[in-house]
Amino acid sequence: MYARVTFSQISPEKMDDVLGILRDKMLPTASRQKGYKGYLLLGDQTGKGISITFWETEEDRAASDQPSEYYRDVMAQLAPFFKGPPSVENHEVMMMD
């Protein structure tokens, strides 16, 4: 399994708006992407967030990345809420329980 990890900073007062977009728009679209296996969002009171999407293969993860319409749409909806550009890393999931 493979993961895309996105680190972001959002104004804490905008967190409810972001959660609504993720829940109502991003997750339904993500679940229709080839190889999609799940989503995890971590955050704190300062608005720092860590978003992780899980993919069956590295090819599935790569196909859903920046060049894809799916990724561009999600990032365009969230862009107004970011305090700065998000940082993205890709990883292989070594262990999960």
Rosetta blueprint (number, residue, H / E / L):
1 M L
2 Y E
3 A E
4 R E
5 V E
6 T E
7 F E
8 S E
9 Q E
10 I E
11 S L
12 P H
13 E H
14 K H
15 M H
16 D H
17 D H
18 V H
19 L H
20 G H
21 I H
22 L H
23 R H
24 D H
25 K H
26 M H
27 L H
28 P H
29 T H
30 A H
31 S L
32 R L
33 Q L
34 K L
35 G L
36 Y E
37 K E
38 G E
39 Y E
40 L E
41 L E
42 L E
43 G E
44 D L
45 Q L
46 T L
47 G L
48 K E
49 G E
50 I E
51 S E
52 I E
53 T E
54 F E
55 W E
56 E L
57 T L
58 E H
59 E H
60 D H
61 R H
62 A H
63 A H
64 S L
65 D L
66 Q L
67 P L
68 S L
69 E H
70 Y H
71 Y H
72 R H
73 D H
74 V H
75 M H
76 A H
77 Q H
78 L H
79 A H
80 P H
81 F H
82 F E
83 K L
84 G L
85 P L
86 P L
87 S E
88 V E
89 E E
90 N E
91 H E
92 E E
93 V L
94 M L
95 M L
96 M L
97 D L
